Amino acid sequence: MKPDMRGRLDGVAVFVEAVEAGGFARAAERLALSRSAVGKAIARLETRLGVRLFHRTTRTQNLTEDGHIYYERCLRAIEELRTAESLLESGKQEIAGRLRITMPVLFGRYCIAPILLELARQHPKLELELSFSDRPVDVIGEGFDLGVRSGALGEATGLCARPLATQPKVLCAGPAYLKARGRPDTIEALAAHDVLIHWRSGHPYPWLLPDADGRLTEVRLASRLCFDDLEVTADAAVAGMGIAWLPYWLVRDRIQAGALVTLWGQRPAASMDSHAIWPATDYMPLRTRLVIDTLVEKLPRAAGVSAPSVRPGWHTQRITAQGSPLPRAKRRTR
């Protein structure tokens, strides 16, 4: 290797590890180096490049704009080297390396994680870092390789998306509640019932229910019981506290056990789409492709939800405009 090329590679692996680890201290642990050694390697790299790669504070290190650009290019080159090494070592495409994945808390716990854990069992060299959060996650900025997002894709540059599943939502209540209060037949009849509202980001989440003509109508309901946790909402419904509108995958077992009863089951139902999202690059590591393909294949069946409705040949799209998680609906308030 020419001396100038060897010099260009100095510090690159340390830089990439610092980005993926989320800081110099954790990168030092992974690389079995001191934090000072990691900091000095990054400083030498910045001096050679003539740019600042990290914004540094006493506790955190965040990528600069130049750092983001350099990281994307370095990561692409390193992934090529990792793939080449894997091919030479095994004589085939072996699934190996680390993958950082972010997903919603409950959907991730009940539906996604079991699939990924089985995948990790099948591929011993696959390393998974799973993060569960319901807050808006900046996939690129926070260093994730892959995310699962339910609902609107939103506006995000530099990301690609692929549909994974369509989650139907059901109106349900406990048998004791329905026996005592009766079954509402219309949206208007809900005014006489207790409803259990999911509270998200400081606001009650509106329901999408079929009106007399079967059109999905956005209904904002007042309630004395509001929760920011869907599982607690389901537990409250089982306890006979009121009527809830919840994802089918969450209440499926409760319905099958008779702890909850669905309402309006023959009417049109709203649903929410889930997508895999990842940073747009010219090269996708084999492990990332395997995880996405596995989720597309197994998530609908494992979650008891529907396969995504896409036109033939549709696989991946770049996110360029605001998405809509649910069908358009007229609004209605109580």
C-alpha positions in Angstrom: 0.0 0.0 0.0 1.3 3.4 -0.9 2.3 5.6 2.1 -0.2 8.3 1.2 -3.1 5.8 1.0 -2.1 4.3 4.4 -2.2 7.7 5.9 -5.7 8.3 4.5 -6.9 5.3 6.4 -5.4 6.2 9.8 -8.2 7.0 12.3 -11.0 6.1 10.0 -12.0 2.9 11.8 -11.8 4.8 15.2 -14.0 7.6 13.8 -16.7 5.2 12.5 -16.7 3.3 15.8 -17.1 6.6 17.7 -20.1 7.5 15.6 -21.7 4.1 15.9 -21.0 3.8 19.7 -22.5 7.3 20.3 -19.4 8.8 22.0 -15.7 8.5 22.6 -15.9 6.7 25.9 -18.0 3.8 24.6 -15.9 3.6 21.4 -12.9 3.2 23.6 -14.5 0.3 25.5 -15.3 -1.4 22.2 -11.9 -0.9 20.7 -10.0 -1.7 24.0 -8.4 1.7 23.9 -8.3 4.6 26.3 -10.7 7.5 25.8 -7.7 9.7 25.3 -6.4 7.5 22.5 -9.7 7.7 20.7 -9.8 11.5 21.1 -6.3 11.9 19.8 -7.0 9.6 16.8 -10.1 11.7 15.9 -8.1 15.0 16.4 -5.3 13.8 14.0 -8.0 12.8 11.5 -9.6 16.2 11.7 -6.2 17.9 11.3 -5.5 15.9 8.2 -8.9 16.6 6.7 -8.9 20.2 7.7 -12.5 20.1 9.1 -14.1 19.5 12.5 -16.0 16.2 12.5 -17.6 16.4 16.0 -19.1 19.1 18.1 -17.6 18.4 21.5 -18.9 19.2 25.0 -17.8 17.9 28.4 -20.3 15.0 28.1 -21.3 14.5 24.5 -19.8 14.4 21.0 -22.2 15.1 18.1 -21.4 14.9 14.4 -21.0 18.2 12.5 -22.4 18.5 8.9 -19.0 17.6 7.5 -18.9 14.7 10.0 -22.1 13.3 8.7 -20.9 13.5 5.1 -17.6 11.9 5.9 -19.2 9.2 8.0 -21.6 8.1 5.2 -18.7 7.6 2.8 -16.4 5.9 5.4 -19.2 3.5 6.4 -19.8 2.5 2.8 -16.1 1.7 2.3 -15.9 -0.2 5.6 -19.0 -2.3 4.8 -17.4 -3.3 1.5 -14.3 -4.4 3.4 -16.3 -6.4 5.9 -18.2 -8.1 3.1 -15.0 -8.9 1.3 -13.5 -10.4 4.5 -16.7 -12.5 5.1 -16.6 -13.9 1.5 -12.9 -14.8 1.9 -13.4 -16.4 5.3 -16.5 -18.5 4.6 -16.5 -18.9 0.8 -20.1 -17.6 0.9 -22.2 -14.6 2.0 -22.2 -15.0 5.7 -24.5 -12.9 7.9 -22.3 -11.1 10.3 -21.8 -7.7 12.0 -23.7 -5.2 14.1 -27.1 -3.8 13.3 -28.7 -1.0 15.3 -32.5 -1.0 15.1 -35.2 1.3 16.6 -38.9 0.4 16.9 -42.0 1.3 18.8 -42.2 -0.1 22.3 -45.2 -2.4 22.3 -45.3 -3.3 18.6 -41.6 -4.0 18.9 -41.9 -6.1 22.0 -44.8 -8.2 21.0 -44.4 -8.5 17.2 -40.9 -7.5 16.0 -38.5 -8.6 18.7 -39.5 -12.3 18.6 -38.7 -12.4 14.9 -35.3 -10.7 15.3 -34.3 -13.0 18.2 -35.0 -16.1 16.1 -33.0 -14.5 13.3 -30.1 -13.9 15.7 -30.4 -17.6 16.8 -30.0 -18.7 13.2 -27.0 -16.4 12.5 -24.6 -16.5 15.5 -22.3 -13.8 14.0 -25.2 -11.3 13.6 -25.0 -8.6 16.4 -28.3 -6.8 17.2 -28.8 -3.6 19.2 -32.5 -3.1 19.7 -33.9 0.2 20.9 -37.6 0.5 21.9 -39.0 4.0 21.9 -42.3 5.8 21.0 -40.7 9.2 20.6 -39.8 10.5 17.1 -36.4 9.0 16.3 -33.9 10.6 14.0 -32.6 7.4 12.3 -29.6 9.0 10.7 -28.8 11.5 13.4 -28.9 8.9 16.2 -26.9 6.4 14.2 -29.4 3.7 13.6 -29.1 1.3 10.7 -32.8 0.5 10.5 -36.0 1.6 12.0 -39.6 0.4 12.1 -42.1 3.3 12.0 -45.9 3.0 12.5 -48.1 5.7 11.0 -47.1 8.6 8.9 -43.6 8.5 7.4 -43.3 12.2 7.6 -40.7 14.3 5.8 -37.2 13.0 6.1 -34.4 13.5 3.6 -31.9 10.7 3.1 -34.2 7.8 4.0 -35.7 4.9 2.2 -38.8 3.0 3.2 -40.5 -0.4 2.5 -44.0 -1.4 3.7 -44.0 -4.2 6.4 -47.6 -4.6 7.5 -51.0 -3.0 7.9 -52.3 -2.9 11.4 -56.1 -3.0 11.7 -57.7 -1.3 14.7 -60.7 -2.6 16.6 -63.4 -1.2 18.8 -63.7 -3.4 21.9 -64.9 -3.7 25.5 -65.1 -6.2 28.3 -68.2 -8.5 28.4 -69.2 -7.2 31.9 -69.2 -3.6 30.6 -71.4 -4.5 27.6 -73.8 -6.5 29.8 -74.2 -3.5 32.1 -74.2 -0.7 29.6 -75.3 -2.3 26.3 -73.7 -2.0 22.9 -73.5 1.3 21.1 -74.7 1.0 17.5 -73.7 4.4 16.1 -71.1 7.1 16.7 -73.8 9.2 18.3 -74.6 6.4 20.8 -71.0 6.5 22.1 -71.9 9.8 23.8 -73.7 7.7 26.5 -70.7 5.4 27.1 -67.4 5.5 28.9 -64.5 5.5 26.5 -60.9 4.9 27.2 -58.6 7.3 25.3 -55.0 6.9 24.3 -53.1 10.1 25.1 -50.1 10.8 22.9 -47.7 13.8 22.8 -49.9 15.7 25.2 -53.1 15.3 23.1 -55.9 12.7 23.0 -55.5 10.5 19.9 -58.7 10.7 17.7 -60.6 7.6 16.7 -61.5 6.8 13.1 -64.9 5.1 13.1 -67.4 4.2 10.4 -70.4 6.5 10.2 -73.9 5.5 9.1 -72.7 5.5 5.4 -69.6 3.4 6.2 -67.2 6.3 5.7 -64.4 6.6 8.2 -65.0 9.6 10.4 -62.5 11.2 12.8 -64.1 11.3 16.2 -62.6 13.2 19.2 -64.1 11.8 22.3 -64.1 13.3 25.9 -63.2 10.9 28.6 -62.3 10.9 32.3 -59.8 8.1 31.7 -56.8 8.8 29.4 -53.6 6.8 29.1 -50.3 7.3 27.3 -49.8 3.5 27.3 -51.8 1.3 25.0 -51.4 -1.8 27.1 -52.8 -0.1 30.2 -55.7 1.1 28.0 -56.3 -2.6 27.0 -56.1 -3.6 30.7 -58.7 -1.0 31.6 -61.0 -2.3 28.9 -60.7 -5.8 30.3 -61.5 -4.5 33.7 -64.8 -3.2 32.4 -63.9 0.5 32.6 -65.2 1.4 29.1 -64.8 1.0 25.4 -61.4 1.2 23.7 -60.1 1.6 20.1 -56.9 -0.4 19.9 -54.6 -2.3 17.4 -55.8 -5.8 16.8 -52.3 -7.3 17.5 -52.4 -5.9 21.0 -55.8 -7.3 22.0 -55.9 -10.4 19.8 -55.2 -12.8 22.7 -57.6 -11.1 25.0 -60.3 -11.3 22.3 -59.6 -15.0 21.7 -59.7 -15.7 25.5 -63.1 -13.9 25.8 -61.7 -11.1 28.0 -62.7 -8.5 25.3 -65.4 -8.4 22.7 -65.1 -6.6 19.4 -67.8 -4.1 18.3 -68.8 -3.2 14.7 -66.7 -6.1 13.4 -68.6 -6.2 10.1 -68.1 -2.5 9.3 -65.1 -0.8 7.6 -62.2 -0.5 10.0 -59.3 1.9 10.1 -55.7 0.7 9.9 -52.2 1.9 10.4 -49.2 1.1 8.1 -45.8 0.1 9.4 -42.7 0.6 7.4 -39.0 -0.3 7.6 -36.9 2.9 7.1 -33.1 3.2 6.7 -30.5 5.6 5.5 -30.4 5.8 1.7 -27.1 4.5 0.3 -25.9 2.9 -2.9 -24.9 -0.2 -0.9 -27.0 -2.1 1.6 -25.2 -4.6 3.8 -26.4 -8.1 3.5 -27.5 -8.2 7.2 -29.8 -5.2 6.7 -31.4 -6.7 3.6 -31.9 -10.0 5.5 -33.7 -8.3 8.4 -36.0 -6.3 6.1 -36.9 -9.3 4.0 -37.5 -11.4 7.1 -39.8 -8.8 8.6 -41.7 -8.4 5.3 -42.2 -12.2 5.2 -43.0 -13.0 8.9 -44.3 -9.8 10.5 -47.9 -10.0 9.2 -48.3 -13.6 10.3 -46.6 -13.2 13.6 -48.6 -10.1 14.5 -51.9 -11.3 13.2 -52.0 -8.3 10.9 -52.4 -7.8 7.2 -49.6 -7.9 4.6 -48.9 -4.4 3.2 -51.0 -3.4 0.2 -48.6 -2.4 -2.5 -48.7 -2.5 -6.3 -46.9 -5.3 -8.1 -43.1 -4.8 -8.2 -43.2 -2.2 -5.5 -40.4 -2.7 -3.0 -38.7 0.5 -1.8 -39.3 4.2 -2.0 -37.4 7.3 -0.9 -39.3 9.4 1.6 -39.9 12.8 0.0 -43.2 14.0 1.3 -45.6 13.9 4.2 -47.2 10.4 4.6 -50.6 9.7 6.0 -51.0 6.7 8.4 -54.8 6.5 8.0 -57.4 7.1 5.4 -58.7 10.6 4.9 -61.6 11.2 7.1 -64.1 13.9 8.0 -63.8 15.2 11.5 -66.4 14.9 14.2 -66.3 15.8 17.9 -68.4 15.0 20.9 
